[in-house]
Amino acid sequence: MSIVIKNLSCKYGAKTPFEKLALDGIDLTVREGESVGIIGATGSGKSTLLQHINALIKLQSGSVEVCGIDLTERKPDLKRLRKHIGMLFQYPEYQLFAETVREDVMFGPKNFGMKNEEAEDAARTAIGLVGMDWEEVKERSPLELSGGQKRRVAIAGVLAYKPDILVLDEPTAGLDPAGKKEMLDLITSLRQKTVSTVLTVSHNMDEIAAYCDRVVVLADGKKVFDTTPQELFYRDDLENFRLQKPHVVHIVELLAQKGVVLPHVLTEEALEDALLTYLRERRGK
Amino acid sequence: MTRNVAFGQYYPTGSVIHRLDPRTKLFAGVVFIVCAFLASSYWAYLICYAFLFSVVLLSKIPPLQVLKTVKAVLAIVVVSVLINLFFYDEGTVLFSWWKIKITDGGLLYAGKMVLRIMFLVLSTSMITLTSTPTELTDGLEKIMTPLKYLRFPVHDVAIIMSIALRFIPTLMEETDKIIMAQKARGASFDHGGIVARAKAMLPILIPLFVSAFRRADELALALDARCYNATEARTKMKVLRFTWADLTAFLVLTACLTITALIYAGVIPL
């Protein structure tokens, strides 16, 4: 259940004045169980890369292989491919369409060939996974829910068909701080319970730092970094790539300037622990 | 948006034609349409096409790109050719089978029909290829200005038009996104009979309508918040100017129109 991308390039609007090279020779391998973050400035090709993984864009050059399905073949089995991948677009709540939450969440499972009862079971489980009450929401219209609830329903709609890889495009965009926190907790718990492989595109560095094992940085369609968050976010030249540091990293660096040297942590919890350890050691002396 | 560049969409080259006043181009559009219907003989068409071809050359747009715009009406062209071939029965019969007769008159008439439809499409798409939607609405607003005295809300109409044009690419992009999202959930749009296909469109159309209404609401709110008043006299960032190039274009267009009209009236025996 891995993704192997080799020398992938993609051009938009070829042979018109609007021609643009969106991806330029990308190599990327995502192994099972990894959580990979993809970051980069607007227009760096992140979304285009994601769309290739699900064969939503025609492959122009290079090769993509997802869960053993080779997309360079003339007619790859798209249904099987898309069943493997749970893809959540930006503002997924705008794709809700059915009259009831139940029908909307069952849309995916039914498309992938589940029978009615089976699909309803899957939908119930998925609504449970995103922390909602099935009996309470199943007959309601998805359009009358609150913003955060809509997004949960949209995620449930993807989880319901039991994908092996989760692909998220800006999962926390447009959510309030509490909603963001909930979303990150949800993704973390999903990784432990159901889908182990997660690919996230985000502008929010805190989010990437919080739950990704690996970070890939794109700039003008090229891969410029592919490393661990620790290594990337503690570099000095991030601004050259129009990237900001996560808040935690910023705090650690400010403290270091004041002579308080802490290990290179990435999450708020780890920073708290590091500070407590530091204080305890100082008191010990 | 860059994904599917629509036929007839603005194609910037910065040529003389692009820099013409949009009013000139709208006038040209009217002249072209009148010419297409006045042209009565192949000679008249030759003149019209020669004129159109020189406009294409001047615009520096690859001729093939212009020709592609005909694709949209190809079906209409084919149908009109067939109808004219089979149902025009003046002239000598060239071929007959069962109830179908093809005459030389029909052949000539069908040929003219093709030339006429193609001329209409090519010439009008030359306007949209060389001017941005904003320029066109500005031009239209200026042309309609006299209607103000008849209490016709010229500026309102212009604003409505430019907003509508402005949102076409946005909604296209939105449609693209929704299609991708539903495809990712396993939806397929090219299987089954007509009913199944129509049903498959619902997951796209409903979110699209919802978002169009949401956008309209937000836009109305934003206009209100800035105390926007469409009826007030507003100044333009780009003031339209009538230049020597426009005057030349006007003269040439008038000449083209006159020649075609004279041929039609039989004054010039072509």
Boltz contact constraints between the chains, C-beta under 6 A:
constraints:
  - contact:
      token1: [A, 12]
      token2: [B, 2]
      max_distance: 6.0
  - contact:
      token1: [A, 13]
      token2: [B, 2]
      max_distance: 6.0
  - contact:
      token1: [A, 13]
      token2: [B, 5]
      max_distance: 6.0
  - contact:
      token1: [A, 16]
      token2: [B, 5]
      max_distance: 6.0
  - contact:
      token1: [A, 17]
      token2: [B, 12]
      max_distance: 6.0
  - contact:
      token1: [A, 18]
      token2: [B, 2]
      max_distance: 6.0
  - contact:
      token1: [A, 18]
      token2: [B, 5]
      max_distance: 6.0
  - contact:
      token1: [A, 54]
      token2: [B, 184]
      max_distance: 6.0
  - contact:
      token1: [A, 56]
      token2: [B, 180]
      max_distance: 6.0
  - contact:
      token1: [A, 82]
      token2: [B, 184]
      max_distance: 6.0
  - contact:
      token1: [A, 82]
      token2: [B, 186]
      max_distance: 6.0
  - contact:
      token1: [A, 87]
      token2: [B, 184]
      max_distance: 6.0
  - contact:
      token1: [A, 89]
      token2: [B, 181]
      max_distance: 6.0
  - contact:
      token1: [A, 94]
      token2: [B, 207]
      max_distance: 6.0
  - contact:
      token1: [A, 94]
      token2: [B, 211]
      max_distance: 6.0
  - contact:
      token1: [A, 95]
      token2: [B, 178]
      max_distance: 6.0
  - contact:
      token1: [A, 95]
      token2: [B, 181]
      max_distance: 6.0
  - contact:
      token1: [A, 95]
      token2: [B, 207]
      max_distance: 6.0
  - contact:
      token1: [A, 97]
      token2: [B, 203]
      max_distance: 6.0
  - contact:
      token1: [A, 97]
      token2: [B, 206]
      max_distance: 6.0
  - contact:
      token1: [A, 97]
      token2: [B, 207]
      max_distance: 6.0
  - contact:
      token1: [A, 107]
      token2: [B, 185]
      max_distance: 6.0
  - contact:
      token1: [A, 108]
      token2: [B, 185]
      max_distance: 6.0
  - contact:
      token1: [A, 108]
      token2: [B, 186]
      max_distance: 6.0
  - contact:
      token1: [A, 111]
      token2: [B, 186]
      max_distance: 6.0
  - contact:
      token1: [A, 111]
      token2: [B, 187]
      max_distance: 6.0
  - contact:
      token1: [A, 112]
      token2: [B, 186]
      max_distance: 6.0
